Amino acid sequence: MHYNNINWSHPDEEDICGLDMPTTFNVGQELYVGMDFDSKDAVKNALKQYVMKVHQSFKVVETKSHKYIVCCPNNTEESPCPFYMRAILSKKTDAWKVTQWGGPHTCLNMTMTQDHEKLDSNLIATCVVGTFFMFILSYFCVICYFNFVILLTGMIREDPSIKISLIQERINSEFSYKVSYRKAWMAKQKAIAIEYGDWEESYAKLSSWLTHMQNHSPGSYFQILHDDFIVGNRVSREHRQFHRVFWTFGQCKEAFKYCKPIIQVDGTHLYGKYRGTLLMATSQDGNGGVLPLAFAVVEGETLTAWSWFLAHLREHVTDKNGICLISDRHASIKSVVANEHLGWQPPHGYHVYCVRHIASNFNRKFNNAKQKEMFKKLGKVYFIH
C-alpha cells in the first residue's frame, strides 16, 4: 500500500481505493471493501450469515473495540484460501467499515454438521425478535430470506411464551441447520431481553412506572417494599433488594362502586428469572364481566403476604361493608380473615370458598369428572324476582 493512502490523523483508517463506493447490494453480490455497518455486532452477524449460506466458517484473528479481523480456519500454506475480512470503527463516521476483503472461500469444508457453530443464541435471538431481518434485506437482499422475515418477524412480540420446538423448527426450515434445545432456549431469553428489556432493568424501572401511573391516574395507589442488600457482611447504601409491591388503579376502584359487592382473591406462581407469587383481587359487574381491583407481587402465599395484601385491599380499595370475599381454602387466607382488625369479619365482610376450587379438589381425590360438574351445580342458586 502506498503511503499516500494513509490517513495520518487516523492511521488505522486507510484511504483505500474504492472505499467510498456505494454500499447498496444487489441480489447475490459478495461482501466488499467499503461496506458500512452500524455496529460491531452487525459485522459479526453479517459474517455468520455469509458463511452459513455457503456452509463454511471463519476464525477470529483479532478483535478489539475498534477492529475486527477474520480469516478462513482451513487456510494453510499447502492449501491457501483467500477468505479474509478486516473491518474497523471509523472515528469520523462512528460506523464500522470493511477495509480489506480477500474474497469468498475456495477451500473445501470437510466437516458437515447438523448444527452450525456460528448459528449461536445471539444470532437466533435477533432472528426471533425480527431486528436482524431488515439488516439482511438491506445488505444482502437474498430473496430466499424474504419468507424468513415474514415467518419470524415479531414472533416474540406476538407470543412471548412461544415454544422452543417452534423456534427450532423455523431455524431448521430456513437455515437448514438443527440447533439444540439449549441454544434455542438461550436465544429466546435473549430475544425477550432485546424486545422487553432484561429482568434487572424491569425491576429497576418498576418504581418510576408506578409513580407515573399514580401521577396520571387519579385515585391510583402503590407501595413497594425493599430489603437491605447485603454485600459481604455489610449493608449496601447504593442498592436495595426488591421484597413486595402492591398496586391498584383509580378507575377500577371507582367502577367497583357500581359492581356486585363481591371480591375474589387468588394467587399464581411466577416462573420468570425471579420467582414469586402474583396475588390478585377481582370483582364482577352486572353482566358477569370481570373487573380487576388490585395486584401484588410477593414472596409467596405466606401468612404475612396475604395479611399485607388484604389489609391494603381494605385500606386503599374499598371500605364498603357487606363484602362477600371469595377464595380457595388456603390456610393463610383463613387465618388472615379471622383477624377482626383487618375488616373481613361480619358485618364488614363474609368469607366464602370458591366452588370451582372445591370441585377441583373433589375431582383430584375421587377422579370423577361427571361428579365434579354436578358438584359445581350445587353452588348455583337462582333467585326469581
Secondary structure as UniProt FT lines:
FT   HELIX           3..5
FT   TURN            11..12
FT   TURN            17..20
FT   TURN            27..28
FT   TURN            33..34
FT   STRAND          36..37
FT   HELIX           40..53
FT   TURN            54..55
FT   STRAND          59..63
FT   STRAND          67..71
FT   TURN            73..74
FT   STRAND          84..89
FT   TURN            91..93
FT   STRAND          96..101
FT   TURN            117..118
FT   HELIX           121..129
FT   HELIX           131..139
FT   HELIX           143..145
FT   HELIX           146..152
FT   TURN            153..154
FT   HELIX           155..158
FT   TURN            160..161
FT   HELIX           164..175
FT   HELIX           181..196
FT   HELIX           199..216
FT   TURN            218..219
FT   STRAND          221..231
FT   TURN            232..233
FT   STRAND          234..248
FT   HELIX           250..256
FT   TURN            257..258
FT   STRAND          262..270
FT   STRAND          276..284
FT   TURN            286..287
FT   STRAND          290..298
FT   HELIX           303..316
FT   STRAND          323..327
FT   HELIX           331..337
FT   HELIX           340..342
FT   TURN            346..348
FT   STRAND          349..353
FT   HELIX           355..366
FT   HELIX           369..378
//
